[in-house]
Amino acid sequence: MWIVRLAIRQPYTFVVVALLIAILGVTAIVTMPVDIFPYIDIPVVSVVWSYTGLSPEEMEKRIVTTFERSMTTTVNDIEHIESQSYSGVAVVRVYFQPNANVAVALSQVTAISQTLLRIFPPGTFPPNVLKFDASSVPILQLGLSSKTLSEQELFDLGQNFIRTQLATIQGAAVPLPYGGKYRQVMVDLNPEELYAKQLSPADVSNALGLQNLIYPAGDAKIGDKDYQVKLNSSPVVLNDLNSLPVRVVNGATVYMRDIGQVRDGYAVQTCIVRTNGTRGALVTVMRNGKASTLAVVNDVKAALPKILAGLTSELNVRQFFDQSLFVRAAINGVVREAVMAAFLTGLMILLFLGSWRSTLIVCVSIPLSILCSLAVLNLLGDTINVMTLGGMALAVGILVDDATVAIENIHRNMAMRKPLVRAVLDGAQQIAAPAFVATLSICIVFVPVLLLTGAAKFLFTPMALAVVFAMMASYFLSRTLVVTMAHHMLHAEMKHHAAAADVRIGPFRHIHLAFERAFERMRSSYATLLHWALDHPVPI
């Protein structure tokens, strides 16, 4: 086989290839995102329409139905559309064909939604057009609580200080806090005073809107200087809003304080969060796209002390949910099983062959095959997750076959008193075709996985690719690096093969011989039992 001869003539070439695989594999481990499951890229766009006070039936008939019918004529590659209408809110999910361009779909959906605003009920706001991402799930939750701060203050700190700084972390998406009270300026009106002064809430709203303004008024050039002129009627102190005039009634000016009170309040609360029995707020950190869960969580935890250092000491922040713990546990479990499988495989080789050199050769080829698979998966944009690691753990027991068969056949040819080079060439050539067919037989099992569609495709394709790439790398290494190492490491065993075929060297000689004697006794007992069973058949 030409590649075996090339490996013997040019050993340093394949040593460098092995080092390159090791470097690329380690680089992939360091740089690849880490998560529980692979990235699920489902081409779905969500459109959220809102109109406060509109019933679900009206949302469906006046907004959703028209929007759905309009999309079918202007948006390309639609697979199907789903929608749910609620009181004041409608959610429309547009599912696209698997190969659709989501960026183009987003722009088309946004364009048609802006066009339809002219025919929708007056006051309809433009919708929120979002790309649905099944991988954008909460990975960390922070509970905000305090013994002295109010709920609106907790919500304000979470929204305007903590959330804005966490949003700068790469791969993190931080929605609005849950719970708390949305802080806003409130006007508490006195209905009796309004009736007595012949005013309505609309008059109060118009007065606030007209007198709480900031307008640019141009510029004024005086001498050699150009001054910017602006009109600022917004009060600096909140309490000054109580002094705004509302209307002149019967020659008397009615001020805001005469009919109500302006205060620092909150909107109507619709969500409550409790921390150990006390009300607070909840800040949720989500993973965005293919970002690494472990990297995002670590960056958030590293940024929290700096963020909290600039806030009041009365604010207490606790971590309620940390998905990185589950990710680490899942990944460590799979890695532990893979390492255990590799260790037991090496132990079996050591017991059966009785050569620590041969065991070392096999144990070097296994991690190199895994690292090669990781390097290729990294180039394809996959992540380190339970599925890819599970595929590699599944392949560990198979990876050892190529190197083990090659080493064992080389030992068999050495026992036939052949020179080492001839024993290596014959040993590799004799099993080249069977090993290649066996590798293809294993790889072809995973071909149907590549034909899956939907979420199953994104879950199981990385696992199949991990096994296939590891198997192909194992076959390549068994024909190159294993042969090279056997040619340079098995010289010390040639004289023992020349003396007797069953002699082994090294510190494990006695253990190996004891194992072989026990194995021979077991085989002899099994043969005796089998002959007895054949001579004394039991009638059925």
N, C-alpha and C positions, 0 to 999 in steps of 0.2 A: 504494500500500500504506500503510495507516494508520500502522503503526509507523514507517515510514520518514519520513513527514511529521511525526510526533511527535518523532522524533529530530532533525529539522532545526529544528523550532520550539522544542524544549526540549533543547538540547545538554548543558546542565550536569547535567540529571537522569541522563543515561546516563554522563557522566563520573564522577559520584558512584557510580553502580552499578559502573563498572569499578574504581574505587578500593576499593569495598567487597569486590568479588571478590578483588582483590589482597590485601587485609588478611586476609580469611577464609582464602585459600589459603596465605599465609605462616604464619598461625596454625596451620593444619592440619599444615603441614610440621614445625613446631616441636613440636607436641603429639602427633601420631599416633605410635603404636608402630612400630618399625622391625624387620623380621625378614626372613628369606629367603623363607618361604612364608606364606600367609594362615593365620589361626587355624582349625584343623580341630576343629569341635565335634561329636564323635561321642558319642551317648548310650549310654555303656557304664559299667557299675559292676563293679568287680573285688572279689571276696571271697576273702580268704586265710585258710584254716584251717590251724592248726598243732597237731601232737601228736607230740612227740619220741618216736621209736622205733617208731611205727606204720608198718607196711608200706604200699606203694602200694595193694595190693589191699584192705587193711582201711580205708584212707582213703577209697577209692572206695565200698565197700559200706556202711560204717557211718556215714559223714559226708556225702560228696558226693551220693550218690543220694537220701538222705532230704531233704537240703537243697534239691536241685533240684525234687523233687516238691512240697515244701511251698511253694516260691515260686510255682509255677504257679497256686495257689489264692488267694494273698494279695497278690501284687505285680501291678500293672496295667501294660499296654502292653508286655509282653515280646515281642520279635521272635524271638529264639532264645537258647539258653544253650550255652556251651562250658566245658569243665573239663579240667584236667590234674592227675593225682594223682602225687605223688612220695613219697619216703621221709620221712614226718613232716610233709609239707606238701601242701596241695591248693589250687589256684587255680581259682576259678569266675568266669567272665566272663558277665555278663548283658547282652545287647544289647537295646535298647529301640527302639520305633518312632521315626521321625525327629522327630515333634512331641511326644514324651513329656517330662514335667516331671522332670528329673533330680533335683531337690531332693526331690520327693515319693518318687521311686523309691529314693533313698538311705535315707530314713526307713523306708520299707516293708521294704527288705531288712534293715536293721539290726534292726527290730522282730522279724521272723520268725527271724533268726539267734539273737537272745537267747532267744526262746521255746524253740528246739530244744535248748538246752544241757541241759535236764533229761533228755532221752532219749538224748543222746550218751554215749559212754564217760566214766566218771568221770575228772575231771582235764582235760577239754577246755576250753581257754581261749576266750573270745569272739574272733571273727574280726576281722581288719582289713577294714573296708568302705571302699573307695576309689573315687573317680570317675576313670575312665580318661581321660586327656587325651593325645591324639597329639602335641600341641604341647609337652608337658613333656619336653624333651630336654636333655641336658647342654650347657651353653654355656660353662662354664669349669671347669677342673680344676686343683687346687692340690696339688703334691707336697710332703709333709712328710718331711724327713730330718734327720739329725744324726750327728755323729761320736761323741758321748758319751751321748746319751739312748737309752734302750731302746725297744723296739717298743711296749710297753704305755704308756710315757710319751708317745710320739708319738701313739698312738691317744687317750689321755686328753686331750692338748692339743687335738687336732682335734675331739673330740666335745664337750668341756665348755667350751672357751674360744673356739676359732675358729668352730665351727659355730653356737653359740648367738648370737654377735654378728652373723654373716652372715645368719642367719635373720630379723633385724629389717629387712633391706633390702626395700623394696617390690618385689614381683614375683619374689623369689628364693625357691627351695625347696632346702634343703640336707639331703640324707639322711645317714645314718650314714657315717662314713669307711670306705673299703675298705682292706684290709691291716691291718698292725699287730696288736696283741694286745689283746683286750678286758680291761681291768684289773678285777680282782676279788680279794677275799680268799680264799685257798686254804688248805685243811687237808691236809697230807701225813701220812697215817696209816701207822703201822708195823704190818703184819699180824701179826707175831710177838708184839708187845707186846699187841695186841688179844686174840689167842688166849690168851696167858698170863694175862690179867686177865679173861678170860671176858666180853669186850665185843664189840659189833658196831658197824659204821658208823652204824646207826640210833640207837644210844645217844649217839654223838658228835653227830649232827645234832640230836637232841632236847635235849641239854644246851646246845648253842649257841642253839637257838631259844628256850629257856626263860629263859636267863640274859643274853641280849643284847637287852633290851627297854626301851622307854620308854613308861610308862603315866601318864596323868593320874590323880591320886588325889583330886581335888576341891580344896577350899580350906579354910583355917582362919582364923577371925576371932579375933584377939587384940587386945583393947583397941579402939582406933578404927581399926585397920588390918585389911585382908583379904588374907591371904597365899595364893598359889597353891601347892599341894602336888603334886609330881609324883615319880614313881618312875623313876629313871634308872639302869639297870644296864648301860648300854653303856659299855665302857671308852674312855677318851680316847686311849690309846696302843694301837696294834695289837698290840704284844708282850704286853699285859696279857691278851689272850685265851688265851695259853698257860697262864695261872694259873687258868683257870676249872675248877672241880671237875666231873668227869663222872659219877662213881658211887662209892659206898663198897663195896669188895670185901674181904671177910674182915676187917672192922673198919678198913681203911685206905682213905683217900680217894685216888682216882685223879684226877690232874689232866691237863689237855690236853697238857702238855709230856711226860707220861709215856708217851703212846701216839702222839704225832705232833708236828707243828710247824705253827703258824699263821703265814702269811707273806703279804706283798703280792705277789700273782702275777697270773695271767691265765688266761682260759678257753682251751679247746682251739682252736688256730688253724686256720681253714678257708680263709683267703684271704691271699695274700702279694703285696705290692707292692714292686718293686725300683726304686730310683732310682740310675742309674749304677752298678749292681752292688751297692748297699747296700740293705738292707731299710728300708722306711718305711711311710707311710700316704698315702692319696689322698682328698682332700676334693673332692666334686663339687658344683657349683652348677648348679641347673636353673632354667629359666624357668617361671613359674607362670601359666597361663592366657594372657590377651592382653597380658601385660607386654612391653615393648620389650626386645629382646635387647641392643641397644646401651646402653640406659639401665641395665639390670641389671648388665652387665659393667662399665660405667664406675663405677657406685656401689660395686661390690665392690672394684675396684681402688683407689678413693679411700678405702675403709674399712680396707683391709688394713694400711697403715702404722700407723694408730692401734691396731689390734688387736695387731699384733706388738710395738708399743712396750711393752705391758704384760706380755709373755711373756719367757721366757728368751732371751738372745742366742745360745744354742747351737742354737736351732731354725732350720732353713733351709727357706724356702718358695719353691717354683718353680712357674711357670705352665706346665703341659704342653699344654693345649688351650684355645684361645680362638676361639669361634665368631664373635665380632664381627668378626674379620679376614675371614672368608668373607662375612659379611653386607655389610661395607663394600665389599669387592671386587665382589660381585654388583651392589649398588646403584650403585656408581660406574660400572661397565661399562654398565649400562642407561642411566643419566643421560648418560654420555658419548656413547653412540650417539644418544640423542634430541637432544642439543645439536648434534651434527654434522649430523643430518638437518635440523634447523631452520636451521642456518647455510647448508647447501647449497641449501635451498629459497629462503631470502632472496637468495642469490647468483643463482639462476636468475631470480628476479623482477627483480632489478636489471639483469641482462643483457637480458632480453626487453622490459621496459618502459622502461628507461633513466631511471627516476625514483626518486631516493632517498626522496622523500616517500612515494610509493606503497609502496616496500619497507618503510619504517618503519611504515606503517599495518598491513601484513600481519604484520610481525614483532612488533607489539604484540598482535595478536589471538591469536597462537599460545600464548604463555605464559598469557594470561588464560583461555583455554579450558582449559588444563591445570590452572591454579589453581582454577578453578570445579569441575572434576571432583574434585580433591583435597578441596575443602571439602565437597562432597556426600558423598564417601566417608567423610570424618571424622564427619559427622552420622549416617551409617549404622553406625558402629562398626567400619569396616574399618581395615586397617593399611597402611603403606607397605612393600611387598615386591616381589619380582621379578615377580610376576604383574600387579599393578596398574601398576607402572612399565613393564612390557612392553606392557601395553595402551595406555598413554599414548604410548610410543615408536612403537607401531604406528599410533596415531591422528595423529601429527605430520604424516606425509605426506598424510593425508586432511584434516586441519584447515585446511591452507593452501588447499584448493580453494575453500571458500566465500568467504574474503576475496579470494583472487586473482581469481576469476571476477567478483566484484563490482567490484573496482578496474579490471580490464581492460575490463569493459563500460562503466564510467563514462568511461574514457579513449576508448572507441569513440564514445560519444555526444558527448564533448567535441570529438572530431575532426570531428563532423558540424556543427560551428559552433553548437551549442546553448548557451544560458546555463548557468552552472555548476549552479544549483539544478535546472533542468530536466534537465540531463545526469545529475545524481545521482539524481533521482526516477525518470527513465526507465530509467537503468542498473540501479537496484535492483529496479524493478517487473518489468522484462523477464525477470529470472532468478529471481524469487522462487519461482514454482511449480516450475521444474526443479530448483533447488537444494534445495527442500523435499523433493521426491520422491527426489532422490539421497541426502539425509540419511536419510530413512526407509528407503531400500533398504539402506543400510549398517547401520543400527541393527537392522533386522529379521533380519539374518544372525545376530545374537547371541541372538535369542530362544530357540532350542533349548538354549543353554547354561543358561538359567534353569530348564530342565526336568530337569537332571541330578540325581542323588541320590548319597548316600554321600560319600566323600572327594573325588571329582571335582567335586562341587557346590561345596565350599568352596575348591577350588583355582582353578577357572575362572570362577566367577561374579564375583569381584571384577575380573578382567580384562575381562569383557564389560561390566560396569557402568562401568568406567573409560573404555572406548571410547565407550559410548553417551552418558554425561554430557558428555564432551568434545565429541562431535559436536553435541549439542543446544546446548551453550554456544557453539560456533563459529557455528552458524546464527543464534542470537540476536544475537551480537556483529556478525556481518556485516550484519545488518539495522539495527543501531542504532549501535554505536560506530564501525564502519568508515565508515558513511555520514556520521556527524558529523565525523570526522577528515578525510574527503575533502572535505566542504563547507568546512572552515576551512583546509585545507592546500594545496589544489590551485588557489587563485586565481592564484598566480604562473605557472601553466602555461597559463592560458586564452589569453593573447595569442599564445603560440607555436602553439597549436592553430588560432587564427584565421589565422595566417600560412601555415602548412603542416602537414599532418597528420603528417608524419614528422619534425618538428623536436623535439628534446628538449633540456632544459636541465640544468644541474648539472655537477659535476666529473666525472661518469661519461659525459658525452656522447660523447667520442671512443671510449671503450671500447665503448659501446653501438653506435655506428655501425659500428665495425670488426666487432663480433660479428654485426650484421645483414648486413653485406656478405658475411662468410664463410658465414653461414647461407644466404643467397640463392644463393651459388655452389654450395654443397652440394646445395641443392634443385634447382637447374638441372641439375647433373650427374646427380642421381638420376633426374630426369624424362627426360633423354636416354638414360640406361641402360635405363630402363623401356620407352621407346618402341622401342629397338633389340631388347630381349628379346621384345617383343610382335610385332615384324616378323620375327623370326628364331626361330620356335619350334623346339625340339629334339624330334624324334620319339621316342616312348617305345616 
